[in-house]
Every structure is written in structure tokens, then in C-alpha cells.
Amino acid sequence: MAKKIFTGKRLLFAAKSRVEVADWDVFEPQKGEVLFETLVSLVSPGTELSHLHDTHTKPTQYPTNSGYLSAGRIVKIGTGVEKWKPGDVVLSGLGHVSHAVFPESHPFVKVPHGMELRDAVWVKIATIPLWGVQKAAVRLGSTVAVFGLGAIGQMAAQLAKIAGGLPVIGVDLCQNRLDLAASLGITAVNGKTDVAAAVKEATDGYGLDCIIEATGTPHVAHSLFEHCAHGATISILGGVHKPVPLDLYTHFQKKCLTMVGAHTSGTPNEADSFYPYSHEHNIRFLMKAIQTGLFNVRAYTSKFVSYEEGPAMFKALSDPESGVLDVVFDWSEVAQSSNLLK
């Protein structure tokens, strides 16, 4: 039986809409295992809030740990481990938990030397909007709109701009999100106004070649088709968990539209002639794009705070008017007290 070596911490979804800071037992890694220590973790707002408030298609079983995005280091290895060594800085799928034991085969991603972890921790979640942009077939000269400017939508808009979209329009109801998008060169449109008129003006009456749906809202998804140019592609990036009525003849046949799903589970592990961008390729691109400053993720970190502020931060993230887009939690205090990396 594994030996307990430390009492760590975690952010626990204790019950519906209730977050608590709780203890977490940390064990010695056994043969073929490594012990990972979180230094920063990032909230994935759409997924985590749907589990916190039990609005996801799959009912949440409470209590449950939270999150799946973290960056940190390997602090101990079991016998027989060759791939990793103590001190290796990596991304993991752990989330808002200070420590965990993983098998050596766990798909950690090495962080380039010198890259700040509060930036690197964005890489895995950024594969979601990148996939959405790739599935939308955004290319040089495409007219693009992203509906929904939460963290995923904001990143999708910036990546569409990097891919050559012009203009890239961002639509949302919250002014603080629109202001952030505008500061990064996105044409911001308030969803409370006449969106169709704004799209026509921004595209000189042409319409949209590519639409990325990032609200996850059925009535928004239903409204997208009126903005499409002939032959446009609609990428469903947000999790739309309820039915959406479609007029196939008017919306698809007459305008030759394409609608595609963009869930990252569909990203191929190996590149092929049909889809040349593998998951590994996208990870490498995002690391370089963030590290070189091509892709600005720091702008989306509304708060960089201790994990102890987790309950307050999830409350803020649950309120679209709070101005908090996303949060990176700092776990360095726990790491220092553990003294496991010697």
C-alpha cells in the first residue's frame, strides 16, 4: 500500500453551486509512477461552471474535484521510471488539486524552458478554440464572426485573426467582454443591437464566410444562418445541450452551407491527408505562438490569485457582469510547504 507523505489541498465542488477548499492526501509514487505537483491551475469556465451548477448534459455527482488544467513539475518518481525526472516542468490534466500520482505513461506535455507557467497553462484549453477555427476553415481573406466572447470565444476570435480572417467580428451581450475583444483588434458587436446590420456593414454587404458558435445557446445557434454568405461554414464550438430547429432547405440547400461540430475529442492523434493538424501539432503551435507573443493569452487572465480564493472566484465567474473572464490559481504556497522536490 502506498505511503502517505503529505496533506495537500484541492478545490472541491462539495455540492451544487458550492466550492470549498479541502485537504487532499498525497502518496509516495510506486513502481512506474510519478508524483506531480501543481504550481498553477486554470479554470475552464464553460465545462467547470456547468458541473458546478449541474447544468451539464451529464449530471454531476457531488462531491467532486474540480478542473482539468494545470501546470507544475514532477517532484518524485517511482522505481523503473525513465521518461521523467524530478524537476521536469510539465502540463497535466489534474486541475485544481495540489498533487497527484500518475503512471509514467500519462500524457504530460513538457513546457519550454523560460516559458511562464501562468501562460503555458493556457495551451491545452486553447486547443479547443484552435480546433474550432480550423474546422471553420478560416483562411486568408475570410470574413469571420465569433458568437460568444467568453474565454473560448475570445481565443477563437484572436486565432481567427491570426489565421487571416478580416474582419473578425465578436458578438456578445457583456460590454466588458466586447471591450476586451476590441482591445485585441476584434470588431465588437453588442448582441442587444441589430447584429445583422452590423455584419452587413462590417463585410460591405457580403456576409460571413465562417461563423464560430461559442455561446452554447440554442436560440443563438438557430439565428446564425441569416448572416452567412453563400457556401459559408458554421463551426459549433460551444456545447449546445438542447435541440436547435433547422430549416434545411432555406438554410443549407439554397445557400450551400456547411455546419461542422468542433469538439476536441475529434482532433486526430496522427496527421493525415484529410486533416494535417494533429493534436501534438496544435500543442506545439500554441506553445510557440504564446511564447513568441503572436497569441496573447495573458489578456484573458482576469485574476491571478491564490487557490484559497477559489470559492470567491467561482462565484465571480458565475456572474457574466462581474468582469471576471477567467482565473489562474497560484499553488506555490502549497508547493513550498510540501518541500517534496529536494
C-alpha positions in Angstrom: 0.0 0.0 0.0 1.3 3.5 -0.9 2.6 5.6 1.9 1.0 9.0 2.7 3.7 11.7 2.6 1.9 15.0 2.7 -1.5 16.6 3.2 -2.2 18.7 0.1 -5.1 21.0 -0.9 -7.8 21.0 -3.5 -10.8 23.0 -4.7 -13.8 20.8 -4.1 -17.3 21.0 -5.7 -18.9 20.0 -2.4 -22.5 20.4 -3.5 -24.4 22.1 -6.3 -23.1 25.7 -6.6 -20.8 25.3 -3.5 -17.0 25.4 -3.7 -14.7 24.6 -0.7 -11.0 24.4 -0.1 -10.4 20.9 1.2 -7.5 18.7 2.3 -6.1 16.1 -0.1 -3.9 13.1 0.8 -0.6 12.9 -1.2 1.0 9.5 -1.6 4.5 8.2 -2.4 4.7 7.1 -6.1 5.1 3.4 -6.6 6.9 1.4 -9.3 6.3 3.0 -12.8 4.6 6.1 -11.2 5.4 9.8 -10.8 4.2 12.4 -8.4 3.1 15.7 -10.0 2.9 19.0 -8.1 0.7 21.8 -9.3 2.1 25.3 -9.4 -0.7 27.0 -11.3 -4.2 25.9 -12.5 -6.6 27.4 -14.9 -10.4 27.4 -14.8 -12.2 26.1 -17.9 -15.3 28.2 -17.3 -17.8 26.5 -19.6 -17.1 23.0 -18.5 -16.5 23.7 -14.8 -19.4 26.0 -14.3 -21.8 23.5 -15.9 -20.6 20.9 -13.5 -20.6 23.2 -10.5 -24.2 24.3 -11.2 -25.3 20.9 -12.5 -26.4 22.2 -15.9 -24.2 19.8 -18.0 -25.9 17.1 -20.1 -24.2 14.5 -17.7 -25.5 15.0 -14.1 -22.7 15.9 -11.6 -22.1 13.6 -8.7 -21.1 15.6 -5.6 -18.7 16.0 -4.0 -16.1 16.0 -6.8 -12.7 17.5 -7.6 -12.7 20.4 -10.0 -10.8 21.4 -13.1 -8.5 19.7 -15.6 -5.9 22.3 -16.5 -2.7 22.6 -14.5 1.0 23.2 -14.9 3.7 22.3 -12.5 6.5 19.8 -12.0 7.4 16.2 -11.4 8.7 16.1 -7.8 9.2 12.3 -7.2 9.4 9.2 -9.3 8.9 5.5 -8.5 11.4 2.8 -9.4 11.7 2.0 -13.1 10.7 5.4 -14.4 12.8 6.5 -17.3 10.8 9.1 -19.2 10.5 11.7 -16.4 12.8 13.0 -13.7 12.3 15.3 -10.7 12.2 18.9 -11.7 10.7 18.4 -15.1 8.2 21.2 -15.8 5.0 19.9 -17.5 1.3 20.4 -18.2 -1.0 17.8 -16.7 -4.7 17.1 -16.7 -5.0 17.4 -12.9 -6.9 20.6 -12.3 -7.4 22.4 -9.0 -5.5 19.9 -6.9 -2.1 20.4 -5.4 -0.6 16.9 -6.0 -1.4 13.6 -7.7 0.3 10.3 -8.6 0.2 9.4 -12.3 1.6 6.5 -14.3 4.7 7.2 -16.2 2.7 6.9 -19.4 0.4 9.8 -18.5 0.4 12.3 -21.4 2.3 15.2 -19.7 3.4 18.0 -22.0 6.8 19.5 -21.4 6.9 23.2 -21.0 9.7 25.0 -22.9 12.5 26.5 -20.8 11.8 30.0 -19.7 8.1 30.0 -20.5 6.0 31.4 -17.6 3.6 28.8 -16.3 0.7 31.2 -16.0 0.9 31.5 -19.8 1.7 27.8 -20.5 -1.3 26.6 -18.6 -3.5 28.1 -21.3 -2.1 25.8 -24.0 -4.4 22.8 -23.5 -7.6 24.8 -23.3 -6.5 26.8 -26.3 -6.6 23.6 -28.4 -10.4 23.9 -28.1 -10.8 27.3 -30.0 -7.9 26.4 -32.3 -9.8 23.3 -33.4 -13.0 25.4 -33.8 -11.1 27.8 -36.1 -9.5 25.0 -38.1 -12.9 23.3 -38.5 -14.4 26.6 -39.6 -11.8 26.6 -42.4 -10.7 30.2 -41.7 -8.2 31.3 -44.2 -6.6 34.5 -45.5 -9.4 36.8 -46.5 -12.3 35.0 -44.8 -15.0 37.1 -43.2 -15.5 35.7 -39.7 -17.7 36.1 -36.7 -17.5 34.5 -33.3 -20.7 34.5 -31.3 -20.0 34.4 -27.6 -16.9 36.1 -26.1 -16.2 34.0 -23.0 -12.7 32.7 -22.7 -13.1 30.2 -25.5 -14.8 32.7 -27.9 -12.2 35.4 -27.1 -9.4 33.0 -28.0 -11.2 31.8 -31.2 -11.6 35.4 -32.4 -7.9 36.1 -31.9 -6.8 32.8 -33.5 -9.2 33.5 -36.5 -7.5 36.9 -36.8 -4.0 35.2 -36.8 -5.3 32.8 -39.4 -6.1 35.6 -41.8 -9.7 36.4 -41.1 -10.7 40.0 -41.9 -12.8 41.3 -40.5 -13.2 39.2 -37.4 -16.4 40.1 -35.6 -17.1 39.3 -32.0 -20.7 39.2 -30.7 -21.6 39.2 -27.0 -24.0 40.8 -24.6 -21.5 41.9 -22.0 -19.7 45.2 -22.5 -16.6 44.2 -20.6 -16.1 41.2 -22.9 -16.7 43.4 -26.0 -14.1 46.0 -24.8 -11.5 43.2 -24.2 -12.1 41.8 -27.7 -11.9 45.3 -29.3 -8.5 45.9 -27.5 -7.2 42.9 -29.4 -8.3 44.1 -32.8 -11.7 42.3 -33.0 -14.7 44.2 -34.4 -17.0 44.1 -31.3 -20.8 44.0 -31.8 -23.3 44.1 -28.9 -25.8 41.3 -29.3 -28.5 43.6 -28.0 -28.2 45.7 -31.1 -29.1 44.9 -34.8 -26.4 42.2 -35.3 -27.5 41.5 -39.0 -27.0 45.2 -39.8 -23.6 45.3 -38.1 -22.4 42.2 -40.0 -23.6 43.7 -43.3 -21.7 46.9 -42.6 -18.5 45.2 -41.5 -18.5 42.9 -44.5 -19.7 45.5 -47.1 -22.9 43.5 -47.5 -21.1 40.3 -48.4 -21.9 38.3 -45.3 -19.8 35.8 -43.3 -17.6 33.0 -44.8 -17.0 31.5 -41.4 -19.1 31.5 -38.2 -17.9 30.1 -34.9 -20.6 29.5 -32.3 -19.2 29.7 -28.8 -22.3 30.6 -26.7 -23.7 27.1 -26.4 -27.2 28.7 -26.6 -29.8 27.1 -28.8 -31.5 30.4 -29.9 -28.2 31.9 -30.8 -27.2 28.8 -32.9 -30.6 29.0 -34.6 -30.0 32.6 -35.6 -26.6 32.2 -37.3 -27.7 31.2 -40.7 -29.1 34.6 -41.7 -25.6 36.1 -41.6 -24.0 33.5 -43.9 -22.5 34.2 -47.3 -23.1 31.6 -50.0 -21.0 28.5 -49.2 -20.2 29.5 -45.6 -19.1 27.2 -42.8 -20.5 27.2 -39.3 -18.4 25.7 -36.6 -20.3 24.6 -33.5 -17.7 25.1 -30.8 -19.8 25.8 -27.7 -21.7 22.9 -26.0 -25.3 23.3 -27.2 -27.0 20.9 -24.9 -30.6 21.4 -26.2 -32.2 20.8 -29.6 -32.0 23.5 -32.3 -34.7 23.6 -35.1 -33.3 23.9 -38.6 -34.8 24.9 -41.9 -32.6 22.6 -44.1 -33.9 23.8 -47.4 -33.6 27.6 -46.8 -30.5 27.4 -44.6 -28.4 24.7 -46.2 -29.5 23.7 -49.7 -30.2 27.1 -51.2 -27.0 28.7 -49.7 -24.8 25.6 -49.9 -23.8 25.9 -46.2 -21.8 23.5 -44.1 -22.2 23.0 -40.4 -19.5 21.1 -38.5 -19.0 20.0 -34.9 -15.8 21.1 -33.2 -15.2 19.0 -30.1 -11.5 18.5 -29.3 -12.1 14.7 -29.0 -12.2 14.7 -32.7 -8.7 16.1 -33.2 -6.7 13.3 -34.7 -3.7 11.8 -32.9 -2.0 11.4 -36.3 -2.0 13.8 -39.1 -3.3 12.6 -42.5 -4.2 14.0 -45.9 -7.7 14.9 -44.9 -6.7 16.7 -41.7 -3.0 17.7 -41.5 -3.1 19.1 -38.0 -2.7 16.5 -35.2 -3.3 17.2 -31.5 0.5 17.2 -31.0 0.9 19.7 -33.8 -1.6 22.0 -32.3 0.1 21.9 -28.9 3.5 22.7 -30.5 2.0 25.6 -32.4 0.2 27.1 -29.4 3.4 26.8 -27.2 5.3 28.8 -29.8 2.6 31.3 -30.6 2.2 32.1 -26.9 5.9 32.2 -26.1 6.7 34.4 -29.0 3.8 36.8 -28.3 1.9 36.0 -31.5 -1.0 34.7 -29.4 -1.8 36.8 -26.4 -3.4 34.7 -23.6 -2.3 36.9 -20.7 -5.1 39.3 -21.7 -7.7 36.7 -20.7 -6.4 36.2 -17.1 -8.7 38.5 -15.2 -7.3 37.3 -11.9 -4.1 35.5 -10.8 -4.7 34.6 -7.2 -4.1 32.0 -4.5 -6.2 28.8 -4.7 -7.6 29.9 -1.3 -9.7 32.4 -3.2 -11.3 29.7 -5.2 -14.8 29.9 -3.7 -15.0 33.7 -4.4 -13.6 33.3 -7.9 -16.1 30.7 -8.9 -18.8 33.0 -7.7 -17.5 35.8 -9.8 -17.1 33.5 -12.8 -20.7 32.6 -12.5 -21.8 36.2 -12.9 -21.2 37.5 -16.5 -21.4 41.0 -15.3 -18.6 40.6 -12.8 -15.9 41.4 -15.3 -14.0 38.2 -14.5 -13.4 36.3 -17.7 -11.1 33.6 -16.3 -8.9 32.9 -13.4 -5.4 31.3 -12.9 -4.8 29.9 -9.4 -1.4 30.1 -7.7 -0.5 26.9 -5.8 3.1 27.9 -5.0 2.4 28.2 -1.2 1.4 24.6 -1.0 4.4 23.5 -3.1 6.8 25.4 -0.8 5.3 23.9 2.3 5.4 20.3 0.9 9.2 20.5 0.3 8.9 17.4 -1.9 11.4 18.5 -4.6 14.7 18.1 -2.9 
